[in-house]
Amino acid sequence: MEDFTPAVGTTYPNSTVTEDGTTYFLIRLHDSHERMLGVRGNTDGFVSSRQLDDVTLCALTPHNAAELRKRLAWLNPAPVGLQTSFGFGDRLGVATPGHIDSLRQSDPSGKIAAIFAQQSVRENIRTGRTPQQVMDFAMWGVFQTGWRERWGADADHIKEVEHLAPFAQAGYTFYTIDPSDHVDSAANAEELGMLKDKLTGLAWDQLASSYDDMLARYCSEAIQLDELTLEFDEVTLARALAKYGYALVHVTTIAGALTDLVKGKAYDLEMSVDETDTPTSIYEHYFIANELIRCGVPVVSLAPRFVGKFQKGVDYIGDIDEFERDFAKHAAIMRHFGSYKLSIHTGSDKFSLYPIIAQYTAGMTHVKTAGTSYLEALRVASQSAPSLFMGMLDLAHARFPSDRKSYFLDCQPDKVPTSGQVALSELPTLLDEFHARQLLHVTYGSILDAFGEELDRLLNRHEEDYRAALSLHFQRHIKPFI
C-alpha cells in the first residue's frame, strides 16, 4: 500500500480508498502525532490545513467529517434491526479501531452488528463532548480501519424530549428511551387499593385504553406462550400498571417526538428500564412488550431490570442459577413476540453470563458496554505512565463520594490503595480488582476533567498498545455470541 506522505507522517494502510477518481486516506503526523485526512484529487468542500505536492491534508473537523460522509456512504451509521448487536461505548474518542480489531478477530463472518458511536446524555455531560463529536470520533475510527460493514450510532438513555435534537441532528440511528424516572418501584410491595389509587393520574388516552380494557385484555384468560403460561390476576396487572404505566406514557411521548424529528429516516428504538430498584417480573415484561406493540411503539430491543446485580466494570453479582431460570423466562417472552431483542445494559465484563444469554436468546440480543474501554485506557496509563495513573487514582478516591451518586455499586474505596500504598509494579494489577475497577470507572468525568489531555497524548503515543488491549479484552466479550 502506498505511503502518500512518508516525510511527514505514516498512512494508515486500511484507510486508503479511491472513489470517483479521488483518493482518501488517514495519516498520523510524525511530529505532533496528530491524525489528519489526506485527499488526492477533488478537494471541493474540504477545508485544508496543508498542501504537500498533490496531496491536501485536512484537520479532522466536524465540517471535513461531514464532507467525507457525503462521498463515502459507508461512513454513515445505519439501523441494525434485529441482528445480534454489540454497543461499544467510547468515552475517549480513540477506541473504535480496537473495537473493530476485536470484531475482525472474533467474528470474521460478520454475525454481530456493531454500534460504534454510543454515549448517554449523562456521559456526554461528564466528558464534555457533544453527540456530534462522539459520532465523528467513531466515524474516523471506521475510516482509519477500512470497516465496510454496517454500523450504528446509539443515543443512549434519552430521558426527556429535549435530549433528542442534538442526536438527531448528528445522524444517530439508534435511540434508547430511558423512562426509569417514571417507574414506581414501590408498587412491588403495595396492596390493590393503593395500586389503583396510583393510577388516577395515568394518561389513559395516551395509551388508548382504560383500566377495564386492561382487565379484559390480561385477566380474562391465561396467556399461553410456547414455553410459559402467564395467569394475570387483578393485583398482578394493577402492580404492572402502577409500576410501569407512567413510564409507558413517557415512552410514547418521546417516541412520537422522535418520529416527528427524524422526518421519515429509519432508526432503531429501545426502551430501557434497567436502572431501577427492583427487577422486572416476567408478567411486567410481557405487559410492557405487549403495550408497546399495541401502542405502535416500534422497539427493536427492550432492556428489563434482571435479577441480581449488573454493576459497572465487573462480572455479575448474584446467584447464576437463579439468573438462568429467570432469564430463560424473559427470553421465552421475547421469542413469543419475535419483534425485539433482549438488551443487556451494563453488559461489559459479565463473562459468567454470556454463555447463558447467548443460549437462550439465539442471537436476539444486544449487549451494551462503555466504561470497560476506558478502563483499558487506564491500564495502558498504569503501564506506560505510572505517575499519571497515580494522580488519577488519588483523584478517584477524592471524587468517588460525589461521582458515585448516580450508580448502583458495591465498591468499597477503603479496599483500594492510594498512590502511596502501592508499588509501581503493582499498578496494572489494580485494573483486575473489583473495587479498584469500580472506583476508577465511575469517576471518569472527574479524571478526564483533570487528566484528559495528558491521557489523550499518552494514547496517541501508545496507540498500538491500546488497540491490542481492546482487541483482546473484547474478544472475550464477543466470542460467546458467535
N, C-alpha and C positions, 0 to 999 in steps of 0.2 A: 504494500500500500504506500502510495506516495506521501512523503512528509513535505507539506507545501512550504513551510517556513522554518526550516531547521535552525537557522541562525538565531531566531528569537524565541522559539518555543517548540513544543512537541505536540504533534497532531494525535488526537485520539483516533486510532485507525477505524474503529467501528462506526464512527460518526460520519465518515465521508460518504456523501451521496450526491449524485448528479441527476437533476430533473430539468427538462426543457432547456438543456444546454448550459445550465448554471450549476456549479459545484459548491456544496456547502460542507463545512467541517467545523469541529471544535478543537481549539488549541489551548494548551496551558503554557503561559509565558515563562521563560527561564528566570527572569529577574524578579518579578513580583509574585509568581505562582498564580496569577490571575488567569481565569479561563475567558476566552473570547471566541466569538463566532467569526469564522473565515468565509468569505464569499468570493468566488471567482466567476465572473460573468455579469449577469444583470443584477445590479445593486439598487435599482429603483425602490424607494420606500424604506430602505435601511438607513440608519444614522451611523456613519462611520467614525472610527476613532483614529485609525492609522491606515496608511496605504503602503503596501510592500509589493513593488512591481505591479503584477496584475491581480494581486490579492488584496481585498479590503477586509480589515479587521474591525469588528463591531463589538461594543460592550454588550453584556448580557442584560439589557434593559427591558422593561415591560414592552416598550414600543417595538424593539427588534424581535422580541419573542412573539408578539402578535403578528408581525410581518412574516416571520418564518412559518408560523402555523398556517397562514394563508397559502403558503407554497407547498408545504409538506403535510398532507392531510392526516397522516398517522401520528402527528404530534398533538392532535386534538383528542381529548378524552371522549369516551362513548359509554352509554349504558352497558352493563354486563348481564342484566337479566337474571335468569335462574341458574346460570353457570356457577359451579363451585368457585368461590372468590375469597380473596385474602386482602385485608386492608393493611398497608404498610405506612403507618404514620411516620412522618419525618419532621422532627422539631428543629432540625438544624439546616435543612435545605441541601444536604450533600449526601444523603443516604441512598437515594434511588439507584445509583449504579450497583451498590452492594446488594440491594434487594433484587435487582434484575439478575445479577450473578447467581443468587441463590435459586431463583426460578429456573434458570438455564441448566443448573447442575442437577436439581432435584425433580424437575418437571419438564423434560425436553419435549414431551408430546403436547404441551400446552393445555392440560386439563384445567388448570386454575387461571381464572381471570384476576388480574392484579388491579388494586386501587392504589395508585402511587401518590396521589395528592389527597391527603386525608388529615384534616385538623378540625377540632371543635372551636366554637366561639371562645370557650374558656382557654384553650391552648393558644389561640391567636392573641388573646389579651396578654397572657403571661409571656409569650415570646416576642411580643411587639411586632407581629407580622400581620399582613393583610391576606385575605383569601387569594388575591391576585398573585402576591409574592409566593405563596405556597404552591399555587398552580404552576407558576413559571419555573420555580426550582425543580419541581417534578418533571416538567417538560424538558428542561435542559438535561436532566439525567437520562430521560428516554432518548433524546437526540445523541448524547455522548456515547451511549452503548449500542445504538442502532436497533433499538427494540421496535419491532413492527407489529407485534400482537396488540389486540385491543386492550385498552387500559381505562380505568375510571378515575373520577375525582369526587370525593365524599365530603359534603358539608355536614360535619358530624355534630350531633347534639344540638340541633336547632330547637330552641325553646320558645321563641317568640316570632311573630310575623316579620318584625323589623330586622331580624337576623338574616333573612333570606336574600335581600337585594345584592349585597356585595358578592355573595357566592354565585348568584345567577348571572350577574354582570361579568364575572370571571369565567363563566362557562362550565360550572360544575355539573356533573351528570348523575349524581347520587346524593340524595338528601335524607338525612337521618333525623326524624322528628322525635324529640325527647319531651314528652308531657309529664315527666316524673313529678314536677311541682304540683300537678293536679291529681296525683294518685293519693288516695286516703288509706294508708296502711293500717290506721287504727280500726278500720272496718273489719279487719280479721277477727277481732275479739268482741264485736258488738252484737246485740240481740236484734230480732226482726224489727221491733218498733223503732229503735234508734236508727237502724239502717234505712227504713222507709222515710223517717224524718229528714235524713241527709239528702234524700232525692227531691225534696220540694223545690230546690232551685235549679234542677237539671234542665237544660235546654232541650226538651223532648222534640221540639220542632226541628232542631238541627240534626237530630238522629232519625227524623221521620218515623217516630214510633211513640209508644206510650207504655206505661207500666203494665197495663192489661195486655197489650200486644206482646210484650216481653214474656209475661207469664204463659201466654198461649204458645209462644214460639219455643220456649225452653222447657216448660214444666208439664206439658200435656202428655208427653210420652217419652220413653227412654230414647236416647240418641245412640244409635248403633254404628260404631266405626268398625273397620275390618278387624282390628285387634283390641278394641276397647269399647266398653259400654258406659255411657255417661247418663246418670239419672239426677237431673236437677230437681231440687225442691225449692220452695219459695225463699228460704233463708239463703241457700247457696246462690240463687240468682240475685237476690237483693244485695248480698255481700259483694258479688262481682260488679253490680251496678254502682254501689256506693264507693267501692274501691277504685274502679276504672271508668265509670261513666263520664265524669267530668274530663278525664284525660282523653277519652274518645272524642268528645265535643271539641276539645282543643286541637286534636289532630285534624279533624275535619276542617277546622278554621284555617290552620296553616296549610293543609293540602290544597284547599281552594285558592288561597292566596298565591301559592306556588304555581298552580295551573295558570292563573291569570298572568303571572310574572314571566314565565318562560315562553309564552305565546306559541304553543304548538310544538316546541322542541321536546324530543324524547328524554326521559330521565327515569332513574330508579328511585324508589321510595322505601324507606324503612321506618317502622315505629319501634322505639326502644323504651322499655320500662325497667331496664336492668339496675339503674341507680336508685333503687327504692329499698325500704327497710325490710320488707317481707317477701318471700318467694311468691311467684305466680303459680297458683294451683293449676292443675290440668283443666278444671272447669273454667277458670278465669282465662286460660289460654284459648280454649275453644270459643268462649264468649267474645273475647277481643277479636280473634280472627274472623269469626262469623259476622260480627257487626261491621268490621272494616269492609268486608266484601259486600255486605248488604248496602252499606252507605256509599259504595262506589269509590272507596279509597284504595288505589291500586298498589298496595305494598308488594314488593318482591322479597322482602325479608322482615322478620319480626324477632326482636330480642327480648324474651321474657327474663324475669329475675329467677335464676335457677336456685336450687338448694345448695347449701354450703357457701363458701366464701371465694369470690373471684376478686383477688386483690392485685395491686399494681406490681408488676415485675417479678412475681413469684408463682410457684405452682399452686394448684388447687388446695384449699384448706377445707377438709371435711371428710365425711365417710364416702369413699369412692363407690362402694356397693350401693349405698343409698342414692348417690347421684345417678348411677347407671339405671337403677329401677325407675327413677323419676324421669330421667331424660328419655328413656325408651317410650314412655307415655307421651311426652311432648312431641317426640318425633312421629309417633303414630297419628297425632292430631295434625301435624304439619302435612304428612302424607295424605291424610283424608282430604284436605283441601287442595293440595297439589299446586298451589299458585304462589307459594312463597317459600323462602329458605329460613332455617333457624340461624339467627345471628348470635355469635358468641362475642360479647363485649369483654373488655379487659382480658383479651384472649391470648396475650403473649405468655410464654413460659408455662403453659398449662399442659406440660408434657404427659402427665399421668392420665389426662382426659382425652387427648387427641384420638387414640385408637377407638375409644367408646363413641365419641362424636362422629367419627368417620363411619363406623359400623352402622349406626342407627339412622344417620341422615342419608347415606348412599349418595353423597355428593351435593345434596340440597342444603348447603351450609355456607355461611360467610363468617370469617374469623377476623376480628379487629385487633390490631396491635398499634402501639405508638411509642411508649416510653422505653421499651426494651432496646430500640435502635439508639436512643440517646444514651442508655447505659453502656452500650458497646463503644460509643464515642468516649465516654469517661474511662473505659478500660484502656483505650489507646492512650489517653492522657496519663493514666496511672503508670503505664509502662514507659512512656517517652518523655513525659514532663512531670515528674513526681512532685516538684514544688508547686506547680499549678494545681495539680489534683489535690494536694493537701489543703490549699486555700479553699478549694471547692468543698472539701469535706468539712472544714471548720465552719464555713458559711452555712452549709446544710444543717449542721447542729443548731446554729443560731436561729435559722429561719423556720425550722420544722414546726414549732408550735403554732405558728400562724398559717404556714403554707399547707398544712395537713387538713385544714378545716373542711375542705370540700371533698374529702376522700374517706372511704371505709378502709381502715388499716389496723393491723395488729403490731405495727412497728414499735419497738422499744429502743429509743435512741441511746439509752444508757448501755446497751449491749454493742454499740458501735464505737470504736476508739476514735479519739480526736487525733490530729496530726502528730501531737507529741507523745502519743501512746502506741504508735505502730511503726515498725521498721519499714524502710523504703522497699525492701524486697517483698514485703507482705501486702503492699498496697493493691496490686492487681487481684489478689485473692478476696479482697473486700467485695468485689463485684460478683462473687459467687455466694455471698452470705445474705440470708433472708433480711435481716434488719437493716443492713447497710444498703441493700438494693432499694428497699422502700424509702429509706431516709433520703437517698440521692435522687430517687425517681420523682418524688412529689415536690422537691424544692427546685425543680428545673428552671422555673421562672426567675427565681432569685439568683441562681447560679449564672444563668445566661445574662441577666442584667449586669452582673459584676464581671464575669469572665468570658462572655460570649465572643468578643473579638479575638481574645487570645486563643480560645478553643478553635475558632474558625481558622486562624492561621496555622495552628498545630495540625488540624485535619487536612489542610491543604498540603502541608509538608509530608504528612504521613497518609496520603490518600489511599495507597495500595494496602496499607495495614488495616485501615478502616473497612475498605471494601472486602478484604479477606475475612475479617472478623464477622461482618454482617452476613456474608455468604454462608459461612459455617453455622452461625447461630440460627439463621432462618431455614437452612436445610433441615434442621431438627424439627422445626415447626411444620414444614410443608410435607415432608415425606410420608407421614401417616395418612395423608389425604390423597395420595397418588395410587 
